């Protein structure tokens, strides 16, 4: 079997310092203790200090108009509980051993993408904010066996930005600001690698948007994966994620397009949207309902 060639480390790339002392201290707690903390945080967020409760209620009511109040309340409760779980799981990531990540995140269908990489073909991976997308990145960094570049949106708070970069890059992934991604891909075009991006954000600053019906609402989608695939002719895979038990997840690789496939404008984005929608419908509490996803309104002049 051909072994992957790792990209050279740039001369100005300095190793990241360890996470903050209190993050490392908390992350050393066993999972049962962290999940007790998550139970408390989830209860507080649902009952005492509801986090963006009006946004969560409005989003769920508009996306699921056929559900009664009791079902909406149940999804809200489970959403806050799951959000708290992901929070402590991200803290645990600061010291989590590789074998523990491998045990907790099972990857299905990676073989096709890895075979393309082995043949010298870079691939594009498109995911969504479903379940614990931070563990998705860590698991993929460990199992892919090839360089992994991950697009991300830099955080406004400089401390949080530093801490999240430390966690996200623990197992060798390379973080690239989303706005610089295409230029970076072209500049480093000779390196065979996977390029990963989470593409269900609202494209508030993007010039190019794809409008579609999503969760019963007119919704604009970021067209980054489609634009990058058109320029690079990379094959594209969707990475789905589902929670199989508390602290256990399964990732699935699903082909979206082949290398250089000729598609109509918006077709690849639409394929992506339908898969994102399907996994949300299968597990509504595992998507971030507190995010103001529908700030953009569709113009009457947009078809």
PyMOL commands that set and color helices and strands:
alter all, ss='L'
color gray80, all
select helices_A, chain A and resi 21-27+31-48+53-63+69-92+98-104+110-118+133-143+158-168+178-187+224-232+267-282+284-286
alter helices_A, ss='H'
color red, helices_A
select strands_A, chain A and resi 105-108+123-127+147-152+174-177+193-198+209-214+217-222+235-245+248-257
alter strands_A, ss='S'
color yellow, strands_A
deselect
rebuild
show_as cartoon
